[in-house]
Amino acid sequence: MRPAVGVAALLACAALAAGQDPGGETAKDAPRAVTLPCAWPVGTKWRLERTQERIDVSGGVERRIGKARTPADLEVLERSETGMVLAWSWGRTEIPDAPANQPAWTTKLQDLGASLRIELQMDETATPVGVRNLEALQRAFSEAVDLTLAGIREAGR
């Protein structure tokens, strides 16, 4: 599994969270996959885990390439009559079968991902309407792109 794939997924998630499709167009009427109840009090917390596995199929034979787990913590930071702010903090992605000789840039990328915190501004129906800490996320994603490009250049030597 290549960490750059994870970065692309994070970029897409951040864009969707901000009400944009990954191409940058506003997705005002985009369907939501999950409907959330809205009665959560400030301080409500959840721990989720995202699991991803790559399976290649060739000639009808499946080959499992890699599996990754990323924890995420969600917390209601603020509430009002018009909505809430929900913080989504990513943990460090663990790749149990990653090679021991991974390039240093991939570890840096994993560490950067572990520091991501998205503060979603939600309306009264729990629909994302904005990202409160967008500038900080843009800096983090810019750093992730720089790390990825440096790793690609290094691998191409």
Helices and strands as residue ranges (DSSP letters): H 3-17, E 45-58, E 61-80, E 83-90, H 104-114, E 117-123, E 128-131, H 134-155
